[in-house]
Amino acid sequence: MAQHRHFGKDFKARVAIEAIKGEKTLNEIASMYEVHPNQVAQWKKLALEKLILMARVFAKTLKKQ
């Protein structure tokens, strides 16, 4: 039985940023980093969700100033 691979946060971030850029397809990125395209899509989605949360924090901070 195949073992699950574990990826570090820096690797996940690099792949997610590549996907967010939109210069390559998810399949191209997956092939380049040797991960499944669904995994690339999942990391991209998670990164975008975190960016939205970060934008909300900055928006609240700016309103207080």
N, C-alpha and C positions, 0 to 999 in steps of 0.2 A: 504494500500500500504506500502511495506517495505521501510524503510529509508536507505539511503546510510551510510555505516560506514566510519568514517574518521580515518586514521592511521597516527601516528606521524612518523617523519623522522627516529628516532632511531629504531622503530619497522620495518619500511621498509628496513632499512640498515641491520638489523639483519637477516631478511628473505632473502634478496638478497645475503648476504654473505654465508648463509647456502646453497643457490642454486648454487652459484659460486663454492663452495667447491666440489660439485658433489658427495658427500658421500651418498646422498639420492635422490630419484626421486622427480620431481616437485610435483607429487601427494602426496607423503609422507610428504613433507614440507608443502604443502597446508593444509593437514589434521592436521598436528601438530600445525600449527598456526591459523587454522580455517579461511582460506581465499581460494578463488578460485584459481585453478592451473594456469589459464591465468594471474591472478594478480601477482603470483609469477614469472612467465616468464617475465612479463612486467617490474617488479622491477629489475630482474636480468639483462635484456637487458639494462635498463637505467644505472644501476651501472657500467656495463662493458663499456658503451659508455663514461661515466664520467672518468673511469680509463684510457681509451685511450687518452682522452683529457689531463689528468693530466700527463701522460707519455710524451706527446708532449711538454708540458710546461717544464718539467724537461730536456728533450733533448735539447731544445732551450737554457735553462739556462746553461747547461754544455758546450755547444758550445761557449758561450760568455766568459767562464772562461779561 
